[in-house]
Every structure is written in structure tokens, then in C-alpha cells.
């Protein structure tokens, strides 16, 4: 299945920015919900998760550090979002190799789950059909636009990719 579908699902679910330009490339997803949650996320299929870590580290390093109100320096953290069929041991191995340096999300059924402990990492990660994923993406887009106060017609057009 197309990586762009999973990237768009992640961006919609996290209410984050997709395809953010940096001096040397494009970050798949940039999360900037709060000053202490700045993450440059690379979305990759399970078979290429190691490449995703390298990309996320390189992209996060390209952002200038910010300072909060107290003057404390805040850096952009690298993140990895992995989709695709994997068994429990494989998802646990990814978590154990990334837990200290990279924020990790795994795709399960119809949504992304942030992995913060071994129990979450050992869950089996399954996928639905492309049509179910696209329907979920449309619902997330409409939900996000509704929270922004868009009209019903504009929400429907955007959710269908028209706007």
C-alpha cells in the first residue's frame, strides 16, 4: 500500500504538518503541538524502518533549536512511524532499538499508536483494506476541519480531496 496514505493518516490523526521542507529534503510529518513536543517524523514501511531512523535523525538535526519562556533550549526530536505487517517480536525489537533516541509510532488497524513501553510494542499490528484506510482518512480530515469551524460543504470537499 502507498506510503502517502499512511503519511496522510498520521498527519490527520496527529493534526500535524505533512511534507515540511528543510534545507536538505522534506520531513514527512512535523509535529509542533507544544514547545516541548517538536518532532520530525519519517513514515516508513516495516521493511525500511532502519532507513527511516537515519532520515528522521538527519531531518531533526536541520531544525534550529528554540527557546521556551524560561530560556531553556528545545530541540526537535526525531520520530519514526512504521506501518506494515510485523510480528510481536519485530515490533518489540524496533521499540528497543529506538526508545532512547527516537519517538516511535506503529500503525494498528485504522490508527497510529505511540509506543512508549514494551507492552504496547508487543501488540500485533494489523492492517485493513485500502478503501477502509481512505474512509478513515476522510473521517479524520472532516473531524479536523469541523474543529476549525469550516462549513459542511467545505469539509466534504476537503475530505474528498476537492478543496
C-alpha positions in Angstrom: 0.0 0.0 0.0 1.1 3.6 -0.7 3.2 5.3 1.9 1.4 8.6 1.2 -1.9 7.2 2.5 -0.3 6.3 5.8 1.5 9.6 5.9 -1.8 11.5 5.4 -3.5 9.3 8.1 -0.7 10.1 10.5 -0.8 13.9 9.8 -4.6 14.0 10.1 -4.6 11.9 13.4 -1.8 14.0 15.0 -3.1 17.3 13.5 0.4 17.8 12.2 2.1 19.3 9.1 2.9 17.0 6.2 5.8 17.3 3.7 7.7 20.1 5.5 10.7 21.5 3.6 14.0 21.5 5.3 17.4 22.6 3.8 18.2 19.1 2.6 14.9 17.3 1.9 11.4 17.1 3.2 10.2 15.8 6.5 7.2 13.5 6.1 5.5 14.9 9.2 6.3 17.8 11.6 4.6 17.8 15.0 4.6 21.1 16.8 1.7 20.9 19.2 3.5 22.5 22.1 7.0 23.8 22.8 8.1 20.6 24.5 6.6 18.4 21.7 8.6 19.2 18.5 9.1 16.0 16.4 10.3 15.5 12.8 8.7 12.1 11.9 9.6 9.9 9.0 6.9 7.5 7.8 8.2 4.2 6.5 7.1 0.6 5.8 8.3 -2.1 8.2 10.9 -3.4 5.7 12.6 0.0 5.6 12.4 1.2 9.2 16.2 1.4 9.6 16.3 3.9 6.7 13.5 5.8 8.4 15.6 6.2 11.6 18.5 7.6 9.6 16.2 10.1 7.8 14.5 11.2 10.9 17.8 11.9 12.7 19.1 13.8 9.7 15.9 15.9 9.4 15.6 16.7 13.1 19.2 17.9 13.1 18.3 20.5 10.4 15.9 22.4 12.6 17.3 25.3 14.7 16.8 24.9 18.5 14.0 27.0 20.0 13.9 28.6 23.4 11.0 28.5 25.8 9.8 31.3 28.0 12.4 30.4 30.7 15.2 30.4 28.1 15.6 26.7 28.0 16.8 25.3 24.7 14.3 23.0 23.0 15.4 20.8 20.1 13.4 19.0 17.5 13.2 15.3 18.3 13.4 12.6 15.6 10.4 10.4 15.2 9.6 7.2 13.2 6.1 6.0 12.2 6.2 2.4 10.9 3.4 0.6 9.0 3.1 -2.9 7.5 2.8 -6.5 8.7 5.1 -7.3 11.5 5.0 -9.8 14.3 5.3 -9.1 18.1 9.0 -9.8 18.3 9.7 -7.5 15.3 7.7 -4.6 16.7 9.4 -5.1 20.1 12.8 -5.1 18.5 12.1 -1.7 16.8 10.9 -0.2 20.1 14.0 -1.5 22.0 16.4 -0.1 19.3 14.7 3.4 19.2 13.3 4.0 22.7 16.1 6.3 23.9 16.6 8.4 20.8 13.5 8.4 18.5 9.8 8.8 19.2 8.0 5.7 17.8 4.5 5.2 16.4 3.2 1.9 14.9 0.1 1.6 12.8 -2.6 -0.8 14.1 -5.9 -1.5 12.4 -7.1 2.0 11.5 -4.9 4.4 13.6 -1.4 5.2 14.7 -0.4 4.3 18.2 2.5 6.0 20.0 4.7 3.3 21.5 6.1 4.2 24.9 6.6 0.8 26.6 7.2 -2.9 25.9 3.6 -3.9 26.3 2.4 -1.5 23.6 5.3 -2.6 21.3 4.3 -6.3 21.6 0.8 -5.9 20.3 0.2 -7.4 16.9 -0.1 -4.7 14.2 -2.7 -5.4 11.6 -4.0 -3.5 8.6 -7.3 -3.1 6.8 -8.1 -2.7 3.1 -7.1 0.5 1.2 -10.8 1.5 1.0 -11.2 1.3 4.8 -8.0 3.3 5.3 -9.1 6.0 2.8 -12.5 6.2 4.5 -10.8 6.7 7.9 -8.6 9.4 6.4 -11.7 11.2 5.1 -13.3 11.0 8.5 -10.2 12.4 10.2 -10.0 15.2 7.8 -13.6 16.1 8.2 -13.3 15.9 12.0 -10.2 18.2 12.0 -11.9 20.7 9.7 -15.0 20.7 11.9 -12.9 21.6 14.9 -11.6 24.6 12.8 -15.1 25.8 12.1 -15.3 25.1 8.4 -18.7 24.8 6.7 -20.2 21.4 6.0 -19.7 21.9 2.2 -16.0 22.9 2.6 -15.4 19.9 5.0 -16.9 17.5 2.5 -14.9 18.9 -0.4 -11.7 18.8 1.5 -12.3 15.3 2.8 -12.8 14.1 -0.8 -9.7 15.9 -1.9 -11.6 18.6 -3.9 -10.6 21.7 -1.8 
